[in-house]
Amino acid sequence: MNNFKEIENLPIHWSDHEDIAIALYNKFGDEFTESKIYRIRFTELIEWVLSIPNFEGRREDCNEAHLEQIQAKWVYEWRDNQ
């Protein structure tokens, strides 16, 4: 698949938007289309991010800007794979 940090076992943090998006795409594939990605509740998205292997960010360090960037990068990743 993509050059995902998990391959190198590097830690992933909230600011690693693209790496998070790739992990989410790898997990869910085409289950979430562009419109569905933008309708995901942030509370649910936070839980998914926290469950990513090698994710070392803390819940309290998350903010709306990170979540919006993750959604946008996930959409780009989904588009790239269509």
PDB file of N, CA, C and O in Angstrom:
ATOM      1  N   MET A   1       0.831  -1.183   0.000  1.00  0.00           N
ATOM      2  CA  MET A   1       0.000   0.000   0.000  1.00  0.00           C
ATOM      3  C   MET A   1       0.876   1.247   0.000  1.00  0.00           C
ATOM      4  O   MET A   1       1.800   1.357  -0.806  1.00  0.00           O
ATOM      5  N   ASN A   2       0.593   2.176   0.890  1.00  0.00           N
ATOM      6  CA  ASN A   2       1.322   3.443   0.921  1.00  0.00           C
ATOM      7  C   ASN A   2       2.493   3.383   1.885  1.00  0.00           C
ATOM      8  O   ASN A   2       2.636   2.424   2.644  1.00  0.00           O
ATOM      9  N   ASN A   3       3.328   4.408   1.852  1.00  0.00           N
ATOM     10  CA  ASN A   3       4.440   4.508   2.782  1.00  0.00           C
ATOM     11  C   ASN A   3       3.922   4.940   4.142  1.00  0.00           C
ATOM     12  O   ASN A   3       3.997   6.115   4.501  1.00  0.00           O
ATOM     13  N   PHE A   4       3.415   4.017   4.870  1.00  0.00           N
ATOM     14  CA  PHE A   4       2.813   4.290   6.166  1.00  0.00           C
ATOM     15  C   PHE A   4       3.873   4.096   7.239  1.00  0.00           C
ATOM     16  O   PHE A   4       4.648   3.140   7.184  1.00  0.00           O
ATOM     17  N   LYS A   5       3.911   5.001   8.218  1.00  0.00           N
ATOM     18  CA  LYS A   5       4.934   4.951   9.258  1.00  0.00           C
ATOM     19  C   LYS A   5       4.942   3.643  10.034  1.00  0.00           C
ATOM     20  O   LYS A   5       5.969   3.273  10.603  1.00  0.00           O
ATOM     21  N   GLU A   6       3.816   2.938  10.068  1.00  0.00           N
ATOM     22  CA  GLU A   6       3.755   1.681  10.809  1.00  0.00           C
ATOM     23  C   GLU A   6       4.833   0.707  10.334  1.00  0.00           C
ATOM     24  O   GLU A   6       5.355  -0.077  11.126  1.00  0.00           O
ATOM     25  N   ILE A   7       5.160   0.756   9.065  1.00  0.00           N
ATOM     26  CA  ILE A   7       6.175  -0.127   8.500  1.00  0.00           C
ATOM     27  C   ILE A   7       7.504   0.093   9.212  1.00  0.00           C
ATOM     28  O   ILE A   7       8.250  -0.854   9.459  1.00  0.00           O
ATOM     29  N   GLU A   8       7.787   1.326   9.533  1.00  0.00           N
ATOM     30  CA  GLU A   8       9.047   1.672  10.189  1.00  0.00           C
ATOM     31  C   GLU A   8       8.910   1.694  11.702  1.00  0.00           C
ATOM     32  O   GLU A   8       9.887   1.940  12.409  1.00  0.00           O
ATOM     33  N   ASN A   9       7.700   1.437  12.208  1.00  0.00           N
ATOM     34  CA  ASN A   9       7.422   1.463  13.640  1.00  0.00           C
ATOM     35  C   ASN A   9       7.722   2.808  14.286  1.00  0.00           C
ATOM     36  O   ASN A   9       8.114   2.871  15.451  1.00  0.00           O
ATOM     37  N   LEU A  10       7.538   3.875  13.530  1.00  0.00           N
ATOM     38  CA  LEU A  10       7.722   5.211  14.085  1.00  0.00           C
ATOM     39  C   LEU A  10       6.444   5.653  14.774  1.00  0.00           C
ATOM     40  O   LEU A  10       5.348   5.276  14.360  1.00  0.00           O
ATOM     41  N   PRO A  11       6.582   6.452  15.828  1.00  0.00           N
ATOM     42  CA  PRO A  11       5.369   6.930  16.502  1.00  0.00           C
ATOM     43  C   PRO A  11       4.584   7.908  15.636  1.00  0.00           C
ATOM     44  O   PRO A  11       5.156   8.642  14.831  1.00  0.00           O
ATOM     45  N   ILE A  12       3.285   7.907  15.811  1.00  0.00           N
ATOM     46  CA  ILE A  12       2.390   8.815  15.100  1.00  0.00           C
ATOM     47  C   ILE A  12       1.744   9.723  16.130  1.00  0.00           C
ATOM     48  O   ILE A  12       1.321   9.271  17.194  1.00  0.00           O
ATOM     49  N   HIS A  13       1.670  11.014  15.804  1.00  0.00           N
ATOM     50  CA  HIS A  13       1.097  12.017  16.706  1.00  0.00           C
ATOM     51  C   HIS A  13      -0.022  12.765  15.987  1.00  0.00           C
ATOM     52  O   HIS A  13      -0.211  12.597  14.782  1.00  0.00           O
ATOM     53  N   TRP A  14      -0.760  13.586  16.724  1.00  0.00           N
ATOM     54  CA  TRP A  14      -1.898  14.318  16.155  1.00  0.00           C
ATOM     55  C   TRP A  14      -1.521  15.145  14.937  1.00  0.00           C
ATOM     56  O   TRP A  14      -2.340  15.301  14.031  1.00  0.00           O
ATOM     57  N   SER A  15      -0.322  15.671  14.889  1.00  0.00           N
ATOM     58  CA  SER A  15       0.080  16.525  13.761  1.00  0.00           C
ATOM     59  C   SER A  15       0.466  15.724  12.518  1.00  0.00           C
ATOM     60  O   SER A  15       0.717  16.311  11.465  1.00  0.00           O
ATOM     61  N   ASP A  16       0.517  14.416  12.620  1.00  0.00           N
ATOM     62  CA  ASP A  16       0.840  13.557  11.477  1.00  0.00           C
ATOM     63  C   ASP A  16      -0.441  13.218  10.701  1.00  0.00           C
ATOM     64  O   ASP A  16      -0.814  12.053  10.564  1.00  0.00           O
ATOM     65  N   HIS A  17      -1.091  14.254  10.206  1.00  0.00           N
ATOM     66  CA  HIS A  17      -2.403  14.105   9.572  1.00  0.00           C
ATOM     67  C   HIS A  17      -2.414  13.100   8.436  1.00  0.00           C
ATOM     68  O   HIS A  17      -3.316  12.267   8.346  1.00  0.00           O
ATOM     69  N   GLU A  18      -1.416  13.176   7.571  1.00  0.00           N
ATOM     70  CA  GLU A  18      -1.396  12.281   6.416  1.00  0.00           C
ATOM     71  C   GLU A  18      -1.202  10.825   6.842  1.00  0.00           C
ATOM     72  O   GLU A  18      -1.853   9.929   6.305  1.00  0.00           O
ATOM     73  N   ASP A  19      -0.321  10.592   7.794  1.00  0.00           N
ATOM     74  CA  ASP A  19      -0.096   9.224   8.268  1.00  0.00           C
ATOM     75  C   ASP A  19      -1.358   8.654   8.913  1.00  0.00           C
ATOM     76  O   ASP A  19      -1.679   7.479   8.735  1.00  0.00           O
ATOM     77  N   ILE A  20      -2.064   9.488   9.657  1.00  0.00           N
ATOM     78  CA  ILE A  20      -3.322   9.062  10.269  1.00  0.00           C
ATOM     79  C   ILE A  20      -4.339   8.737   9.182  1.00  0.00           C
ATOM     80  O   ILE A  20      -5.027   7.718   9.248  1.00  0.00           O
ATOM     81  N   ALA A  21      -4.429   9.603   8.190  1.00  0.00           N
ATOM     82  CA  ALA A  21      -5.380   9.386   7.099  1.00  0.00           C
ATOM     83  C   ALA A  21      -5.082   8.087   6.354  1.00  0.00           C
ATOM     84  O   ALA A  21      -6.003   7.344   6.013  1.00  0.00           O
ATOM     85  N   ILE A  22      -3.836   7.814   6.107  1.00  0.00           N
ATOM     86  CA  ILE A  22      -3.456   6.576   5.430  1.00  0.00           C
ATOM     87  C   ILE A  22      -3.847   5.378   6.282  1.00  0.00           C
ATOM     88  O   ILE A  22      -4.357   4.384   5.767  1.00  0.00           O
ATOM     89  N   ALA A  23      -3.609   5.473   7.577  1.00  0.00           N
ATOM     90  CA  ALA A  23      -3.977   4.372   8.477  1.00  0.00           C
ATOM     91  C   ALA A  23      -5.482   4.142   8.459  1.00  0.00           C
ATOM     92  O   ALA A  23      -5.936   2.998   8.437  1.00  0.00           O
ATOM     93  N   LEU A  24      -6.250   5.212   8.469  1.00  0.00           N
ATOM     94  CA  LEU A  24      -7.704   5.077   8.445  1.00  0.00           C
ATOM     95  C   LEU A  24      -8.183   4.507   7.111  1.00  0.00           C
ATOM     96  O   LEU A  24      -9.089   3.673   7.078  1.00  0.00           O
ATOM     97  N   TYR A  25      -7.581   4.953   6.020  1.00  0.00           N
ATOM     98  CA  TYR A  25      -7.957   4.383   4.717  1.00  0.00           C
ATOM     99  C   TYR A  25      -7.594   2.901   4.669  1.00  0.00           C
ATOM    100  O   TYR A  25      -8.375   2.082   4.185  1.00  0.00           O
ATOM    101  N   ASN A  26      -6.418   2.560   5.169  1.00  0.00           N
ATOM    102  CA  ASN A  26      -6.014   1.153   5.173  1.00  0.00           C
ATOM    103  C   ASN A  26      -6.960   0.308   6.016  1.00  0.00           C
ATOM    104  O   ASN A  26      -7.212  -0.852   5.692  1.00  0.00           O
ATOM    105  N   LYS A  27      -7.479   0.880   7.085  1.00  0.00           N
ATOM    106  CA  LYS A  27      -8.390   0.153   7.964  1.00  0.00           C
ATOM    107  C   LYS A  27      -9.780  -0.005   7.342  1.00  0.00           C
ATOM    108  O   LYS A  27     -10.364  -1.088   7.382  1.00  0.00           O
ATOM    109  N   PHE A  28     -10.303   1.080   6.768  1.00  0.00           N
ATOM    110  CA  PHE A  28     -11.686   1.080   6.299  1.00  0.00           C
ATOM    111  C   PHE A  28     -11.839   0.939   4.790  1.00  0.00           C
ATOM    112  O   PHE A  28     -12.935   0.652   4.310  1.00  0.00           O
ATOM    113  N   GLY A  29     -10.772   1.133   4.040  1.00  0.00           N
ATOM    114  CA  GLY A  29     -10.851   1.006   2.593  1.00  0.00           C
ATOM    115  C   GLY A  29     -11.908   1.927   2.006  1.00  0.00           C
ATOM    116  O   GLY A  29     -11.991   3.102   2.363  1.00  0.00           O
ATOM    117  N   ASP A  30     -12.704   1.390   1.114  1.00  0.00           N
ATOM    118  CA  ASP A  30     -13.724   2.184   0.431  1.00  0.00           C
ATOM    119  C   ASP A  30     -15.063   2.186   1.166  1.00  0.00           C
ATOM    120  O   ASP A  30     -16.073   2.628   0.618  1.00  0.00           O
ATOM    121  N   GLU A  31     -15.072   1.695   2.404  1.00  0.00           N
ATOM    122  CA  GLU A  31     -16.290   1.709   3.207  1.00  0.00           C
ATOM    123  C   GLU A  31     -16.792   3.146   3.409  1.00  0.00           C
ATOM    124  O   GLU A  31     -17.997   3.394   3.469  1.00  0.00           O
ATOM    125  N   PHE A  32     -15.838   4.086   3.511  1.00  0.00           N
ATOM    126  CA  PHE A  32     -16.185   5.498   3.673  1.00  0.00           C
ATOM    127  C   PHE A  32     -15.831   6.256   2.411  1.00  0.00           C
ATOM    128  O   PHE A  32     -14.664   6.334   2.027  1.00  0.00           O
ATOM    129  N   THR A  33     -16.846   6.814   1.766  1.00  0.00           N
ATOM    130  CA  THR A  33     -16.644   7.660   0.593  1.00  0.00           C
ATOM    131  C   THR A  33     -16.371   9.081   1.079  1.00  0.00           C
ATOM    132  O   THR A  33     -16.402   9.352   2.280  1.00  0.00           O
ATOM    133  N   GLU A  34     -16.108   9.971   0.150  1.00  0.00           N
ATOM    134  CA  GLU A  34     -15.808  11.359   0.513  1.00  0.00           C
ATOM    135  C   GLU A  34     -16.903  11.975   1.387  1.00  0.00           C
ATOM    136  O   GLU A  34     -16.612  12.570   2.425  1.00  0.00           O
ATOM    137  N   SER A  35     -18.143  11.834   0.971  1.00  0.00           N
ATOM    138  CA  SER A  35     -19.224  12.451   1.747  1.00  0.00           C
ATOM    139  C   SER A  35     -19.376  11.801   3.114  1.00  0.00           C
ATOM    140  O   SER A  35     -19.702  12.484   4.085  1.00  0.00           O
ATOM    141  N   LYS A  36     -19.146  10.499   3.207  1.00  0.00           N
ATOM    142  CA  LYS A  36     -19.245   9.823   4.504  1.00  0.00           C
ATOM    143  C   LYS A  36     -18.104  10.230   5.438  1.00  0.00           C
ATOM    144  O   LYS A  36     -18.301  10.359   6.646  1.00  0.00           O
ATOM    145  N   ILE A  37     -16.924  10.429   4.879  1.00  0.00           N
ATOM    146  CA  ILE A  37     -15.773  10.842   5.698  1.00  0.00           C
ATOM    147  C   ILE A  37     -16.066  12.180   6.363  1.00  0.00           C
ATOM    148  O   ILE A  37     -15.770  12.369   7.543  1.00  0.00           O
ATOM    149  N   TYR A  38     -16.644  13.106   5.612  1.00  0.00           N
ATOM    150  CA  TYR A  38     -16.925  14.428   6.178  1.00  0.00           C
ATOM    151  C   TYR A  38     -18.109  14.426   7.143  1.00  0.00           C
ATOM    152  O   TYR A  38     -18.334  15.413   7.843  1.00  0.00           O
ATOM    153  N   ARG A  39     -18.865  13.333   7.190  1.00  0.00           N
ATOM    154  CA  ARG A  39     -19.991  13.259   8.125  1.00  0.00           C
ATOM    155  C   ARG A  39     -19.671  12.466   9.394  1.00  0.00           C
ATOM    156  O   ARG A  39     -20.539  12.298  10.250  1.00  0.00           O
ATOM    157  N   ILE A  40     -18.445  11.980   9.522  1.00  0.00           N
ATOM    158  CA  ILE A  40     -18.053  11.213  10.709  1.00  0.00           C
ATOM    159  C   ILE A  40     -18.039  12.151  11.915  1.00  0.00           C
ATOM    160  O   ILE A  40     -17.508  13.260  11.852  1.00  0.00           O
ATOM    161  N   ARG A  41     -18.622  11.692  12.989  1.00  0.00           N
ATOM    162  CA  ARG A  41     -18.598  12.481  14.229  1.00  0.00           C
ATOM    163  C   ARG A  41     -17.176  12.547  14.759  1.00  0.00           C
ATOM    164  O   ARG A  41     -16.452  11.552  14.747  1.00  0.00           O
ATOM    165  N   PHE A  42     -16.782  13.720  15.223  1.00  0.00           N
ATOM    166  CA  PHE A  42     -15.424  13.878  15.744  1.00  0.00           C
ATOM    167  C   PHE A  42     -15.173  12.954  16.931  1.00  0.00           C
ATOM    168  O   PHE A  42     -14.056  12.466  17.104  1.00  0.00           O
ATOM    169  N   THR A  43     -16.185  12.708  17.747  1.00  0.00           N
ATOM    170  CA  THR A  43     -15.996  11.807  18.896  1.00  0.00           C
ATOM    171  C   THR A  43     -15.624  10.399  18.425  1.00  0.00           C
ATOM    172  O   THR A  43     -14.802   9.726  19.047  1.00  0.00           O
ATOM    173  N   GLU A  44     -16.231   9.966  17.332  1.00  0.00           N
ATOM    174  CA  GLU A  44     -15.910   8.656  16.767  1.00  0.00           C
ATOM    175  C   GLU A  44     -14.527   8.663  16.117  1.00  0.00           C
ATOM    176  O   GLU A  44     -13.752   7.721  16.286  1.00  0.00           O
ATOM    177  N   LEU A  45     -14.225   9.716  15.383  1.00  0.00           N
ATOM    178  CA  LEU A  45     -12.929   9.844  14.720  1.00  0.00           C
ATOM    179  C   LEU A  45     -11.794   9.813  15.743  1.00  0.00           C
ATOM    180  O   LEU A  45     -10.770   9.172  15.511  1.00  0.00           O
ATOM    181  N   ILE A  46     -11.964  10.490  16.853  1.00  0.00           N
ATOM    182  CA  ILE A  46     -10.937  10.495  17.900  1.00  0.00           C
ATOM    183  C   ILE A  46     -10.644   9.064  18.357  1.00  0.00           C
ATOM    184  O   ILE A  46      -9.482   8.679  18.491  1.00  0.00           O
ATOM    185  N   GLU A  47     -11.685   8.287  18.592  1.00  0.00           N
ATOM    186  CA  GLU A  47     -11.500   6.904  19.055  1.00  0.00           C
ATOM    187  C   GLU A  47     -10.747   6.079  18.021  1.00  0.00           C
ATOM    188  O   GLU A  47      -9.869   5.293  18.374  1.00  0.00           O
ATOM    189  N   TRP A  48     -11.082   6.252  16.751  1.00  0.00           N
ATOM    190  CA  TRP A  48     -10.393   5.510  15.692  1.00  0.00           C
ATOM    191  C   TRP A  48      -8.922   5.887  15.639  1.00  0.00           C
ATOM    192  O   TRP A  48      -8.060   5.021  15.496  1.00  0.00           O
ATOM    193  N   VAL A  49      -8.634   7.177  15.753  1.00  0.00           N
ATOM    194  CA  VAL A  49      -7.242   7.625  15.713  1.00  0.00           C
ATOM    195  C   VAL A  49      -6.472   7.053  16.900  1.00  0.00           C
ATOM    196  O   VAL A  49      -5.354   6.561  16.742  1.00  0.00           O
ATOM    197  N   LEU A  50      -7.061   7.117  18.067  1.00  0.00           N
ATOM    198  CA  LEU A  50      -6.389   6.604  19.265  1.00  0.00           C
ATOM    199  C   LEU A  50      -6.105   5.104  19.174  1.00  0.00           C
ATOM    200  O   LEU A  50      -5.212   4.607  19.860  1.00  0.00           O
ATOM    201  N   SER A  51      -6.848   4.379  18.340  1.00  0.00           N
ATOM    202  CA  SER A  51      -6.651   2.933  18.212  1.00  0.00           C
ATOM    203  C   SER A  51      -5.635   2.546  17.129  1.00  0.00           C
ATOM    204  O   SER A  51      -5.365   1.360  16.938  1.00  0.00           O
ATOM    205  N   ILE A  52      -5.078   3.518  16.428  1.00  0.00           N
ATOM    206  CA  ILE A  52      -4.087   3.232  15.373  1.00  0.00           C
ATOM    207  C   ILE A  52      -2.801   2.708  16.022  1.00  0.00           C
ATOM    208  O   ILE A  52      -2.305   3.292  16.986  1.00  0.00           O
ATOM    209  N   PRO A  53      -2.264   1.599  15.484  1.00  0.00           N
ATOM    210  CA  PRO A  53      -0.982   1.110  16.003  1.00  0.00           C
ATOM    211  C   PRO A  53       0.087   2.205  15.902  1.00  0.00           C
ATOM    212  O   PRO A  53       0.141   2.935  14.912  1.00  0.00           O
ATOM    213  N   ASN A  54       0.898   2.311  16.888  1.00  0.00           N
ATOM    214  CA  ASN A  54       1.998   3.287  16.962  1.00  0.00           C
ATOM    215  C   ASN A  54       1.521   4.719  17.188  1.00  0.00           C
ATOM    216  O   ASN A  54       2.332   5.645  17.164  1.00  0.00           O
ATOM    217  N   PHE A  55       0.216   4.917  17.408  1.00  0.00           N
ATOM    218  CA  PHE A  55      -0.254   6.271  17.699  1.00  0.00           C
ATOM    219  C   PHE A  55       0.077   6.579  19.149  1.00  0.00           C
ATOM    220  O   PHE A  55      -0.313   5.847  20.059  1.00  0.00           O
ATOM    221  N   GLU A  56       0.803   7.675  19.351  1.00  0.00           N
ATOM    222  CA  GLU A  56       1.253   8.033  20.688  1.00  0.00           C
ATOM    223  C   GLU A  56       0.679   9.357  21.177  1.00  0.00           C
ATOM    224  O   GLU A  56       1.062   9.856  22.235  1.00  0.00           O
ATOM    225  N   GLY A  57      -0.245   9.924  20.395  1.00  0.00           N
ATOM    226  CA  GLY A  57      -0.865  11.171  20.831  1.00  0.00           C
ATOM    227  C   GLY A  57      -1.816  10.927  21.991  1.00  0.00           C
ATOM    228  O   GLY A  57      -2.275   9.807  22.216  1.00  0.00           O
ATOM    229  N   ARG A  58      -2.100  11.984  22.714  1.00  0.00           N
ATOM    230  CA  ARG A  58      -3.026  11.892  23.848  1.00  0.00           C
ATOM    231  C   ARG A  58      -4.338  12.551  23.468  1.00  0.00           C
ATOM    232  O   ARG A  58      -4.364  13.519  22.708  1.00  0.00           O
ATOM    233  N   ARG A  59      -5.420  12.021  23.999  1.00  0.00           N
ATOM    234  CA  ARG A  59      -6.752  12.548  23.720  1.00  0.00           C
ATOM    235  C   ARG A  59      -6.811  14.055  23.998  1.00  0.00           C
ATOM    236  O   ARG A  59      -7.393  14.808  23.216  1.00  0.00           O
ATOM    237  N   GLU A  60      -6.225  14.482  25.079  1.00  0.00           N
ATOM    238  CA  GLU A  60      -6.303  15.891  25.455  1.00  0.00           C
ATOM    239  C   GLU A  60      -5.520  16.821  24.523  1.00  0.00           C
ATOM    240  O   GLU A  60      -5.691  18.039  24.577  1.00  0.00           O
ATOM    241  N   ASP A  61      -4.670  16.257  23.677  1.00  0.00           N
ATOM    242  CA  ASP A  61      -3.924  17.070  22.711  1.00  0.00           C
ATOM    243  C   ASP A  61      -4.663  17.209  21.375  1.00  0.00           C
ATOM    244  O   ASP A  61      -4.211  17.923  20.480  1.00  0.00           O
ATOM    245  N   CYS A  62      -5.773  16.539  21.253  1.00  0.00           N
ATOM    246  CA  CYS A  62      -6.560  16.616  20.032  1.00  0.00           C
ATOM    247  C   CYS A  62      -7.351  17.925  20.011  1.00  0.00           C
ATOM    248  O   CYS A  62      -7.767  18.431  21.053  1.00  0.00           O
ATOM    249  N   ASN A  63      -7.548  18.459  18.810  1.00  0.00           N
ATOM    250  CA  ASN A  63      -8.403  19.644  18.664  1.00  0.00           C
ATOM    251  C   ASN A  63      -9.127  19.581  17.322  1.00  0.00           C
ATOM    252  O   ASN A  63      -8.831  18.734  16.480  1.00  0.00           O
ATOM    253  N   GLU A  64     -10.061  20.476  17.143  1.00  0.00           N
ATOM    254  CA  GLU A  64     -10.886  20.475  15.933  1.00  0.00           C
ATOM    255  C   GLU A  64     -10.045  20.645  14.669  1.00  0.00           C
ATOM    256  O   GLU A  64     -10.339  20.035  13.641  1.00  0.00           O
ATOM    257  N   ALA A  65      -9.017  21.459  14.740  1.00  0.00           N
ATOM    258  CA  ALA A  65      -8.160  21.678  13.570  1.00  0.00           C
ATOM    259  C   ALA A  65      -7.484  20.376  13.132  1.00  0.00           C
ATOM    260  O   ALA A  65      -7.421  20.082  11.938  1.00  0.00           O
ATOM    261  N   HIS A  66      -6.979  19.596  14.092  1.00  0.00           N
ATOM    262  CA  HIS A  66      -6.371  18.304  13.741  1.00  0.00           C
ATOM    263  C   HIS A  66      -7.403  17.389  13.077  1.00  0.00           C
ATOM    264  O   HIS A  66      -7.116  16.756  12.062  1.00  0.00           O
ATOM    265  N   LEU A  67      -8.592  17.326  13.652  1.00  0.00           N
ATOM    266  CA  LEU A  67      -9.615  16.430  13.115  1.00  0.00           C
ATOM    267  C   LEU A  67     -10.054  16.837  11.717  1.00  0.00           C
ATOM    268  O   LEU A  67     -10.297  15.981  10.866  1.00  0.00           O
ATOM    269  N   GLU A  68     -10.156  18.134  11.477  1.00  0.00           N
ATOM    270  CA  GLU A  68     -10.516  18.608  10.136  1.00  0.00           C
ATOM    271  C   GLU A  68      -9.430  18.267   9.126  1.00  0.00           C
ATOM    272  O   GLU A  68      -9.728  17.868   8.000  1.00  0.00           O
ATOM    273  N   GLN A  69      -8.178  18.422   9.524  1.00  0.00           N
ATOM    274  CA  GLN A  69      -7.070  18.084   8.626  1.00  0.00           C
ATOM    275  C   GLN A  69      -7.021  16.580   8.350  1.00  0.00           C
ATOM    276  O   GLN A  69      -6.744  16.160   7.226  1.00  0.00           O
ATOM    277  N   ILE A  70      -7.287  15.781   9.369  1.00  0.00           N
ATOM    278  CA  ILE A  70      -7.316  14.332   9.188  1.00  0.00           C
ATOM    279  C   ILE A  70      -8.408  13.954   8.195  1.00  0.00           C
ATOM    280  O   ILE A  70      -8.180  13.137   7.303  1.00  0.00           O
ATOM    281  N   GLN A  71      -9.589  14.541   8.342  1.00  0.00           N
ATOM    282  CA  GLN A  71     -10.674  14.262   7.396  1.00  0.00           C
ATOM    283  C   GLN A  71     -10.273  14.642   5.975  1.00  0.00           C
ATOM    284  O   GLN A  71     -10.490  13.869   5.042  1.00  0.00           O
ATOM    285  N   ALA A  72      -9.694  15.815   5.804  1.00  0.00           N
ATOM    286  CA  ALA A  72      -9.300  16.270   4.471  1.00  0.00           C
ATOM    287  C   ALA A  72      -8.254  15.335   3.858  1.00  0.00           C
ATOM    288  O   ALA A  72      -8.362  14.964   2.689  1.00  0.00           O
ATOM    289  N   LYS A  73      -7.265  14.962   4.629  1.00  0.00           N
ATOM    290  CA  LYS A  73      -6.222  14.058   4.116  1.00  0.00           C
ATOM    291  C   LYS A  73      -6.792  12.676   3.816  1.00  0.00           C
ATOM    292  O   LYS A  73      -6.363  12.018   2.869  1.00  0.00           O
ATOM    293  N   TRP A  74      -7.753  12.236   4.616  1.00  0.00           N
ATOM    294  CA  TRP A  74      -8.401  10.946   4.369  1.00  0.00           C
ATOM    295  C   TRP A  74      -9.151  10.994   3.043  1.00  0.00           C
ATOM    296  O   TRP A  74      -9.113  10.036   2.272  1.00  0.00           O
ATOM    297  N   VAL A  75      -9.823  12.092   2.778  1.00  0.00           N
ATOM    298  CA  VAL A  75     -10.521  12.248   1.493  1.00  0.00           C
ATOM    299  C   VAL A  75      -9.523  12.196   0.348  1.00  0.00           C
ATOM    300  O   VAL A  75      -9.779  11.527  -0.653  1.00  0.00           O
ATOM    301  N   TYR A  76      -8.392  12.885   0.468  1.00  0.00           N
ATOM    302  CA  TYR A  76      -7.374  12.844  -0.591  1.00  0.00           C
ATOM    303  C   TYR A  76      -6.877  11.406  -0.788  1.00  0.00           C
ATOM    304  O   TYR A  76      -6.692  10.959  -1.920  1.00  0.00           O
ATOM    305  N   GLU A  77      -6.665  10.694   0.308  1.00  0.00           N
ATOM    306  CA  GLU A  77      -6.204   9.304   0.224  1.00  0.00           C
ATOM    307  C   GLU A  77      -7.254   8.447  -0.459  1.00  0.00           C
ATOM    308  O   GLU A  77      -6.915   7.605  -1.290  1.00  0.00           O
ATOM    309  N   TRP A  78      -8.524   8.645  -0.124  1.00  0.00           N
ATOM    310  CA  TRP A  78      -9.616   7.896  -0.751  1.00  0.00           C
ATOM    311  C   TRP A  78      -9.649   8.188  -2.252  1.00  0.00           C
ATOM    312  O   TRP A  78      -9.765   7.270  -3.064  1.00  0.00           O
ATOM    313  N   ARG A  79      -9.547   9.471  -2.617  1.00  0.00           N
ATOM    314  CA  ARG A  79      -9.567   9.854  -4.038  1.00  0.00           C
ATOM    315  C   ARG A  79      -8.415   9.223  -4.798  1.00  0.00           C
ATOM    316  O   ARG A  79      -8.595   8.736  -5.914  1.00  0.00           O
ATOM    317  N   ASP A  80      -7.223   9.228  -4.192  1.00  0.00           N
ATOM    318  CA  ASP A  80      -6.045   8.660  -4.848  1.00  0.00           C
ATOM    319  C   ASP A  80      -6.197   7.179  -5.140  1.00  0.00           C
ATOM    320  O   ASP A  80      -5.540   6.647  -6.034  1.00  0.00           O
ATOM    321  N   ASN A  81      -7.056   6.517  -4.395  1.00  0.00           N
ATOM    322  CA  ASN A  81      -7.212   5.068  -4.541  1.00  0.00           C
ATOM    323  C   ASN A  81      -8.441   4.669  -5.348  1.00  0.00           C
ATOM    324  O   ASN A  81      -8.789   3.490  -5.408  1.00  0.00           O
ATOM    325  N   GLN A  82      -9.101   5.647  -5.968  1.00  0.00           N
ATOM    326  CA  GLN A  82     -10.283   5.342  -6.782  1.00  0.00           C
ATOM    327  C   GLN A  82      -9.892   5.097  -8.222  1.00  0.00           C
ATOM    328  O   GLN A  82     -10.754   4.825  -9.058  1.00  0.00           O
TER     329      GLN A  82
END
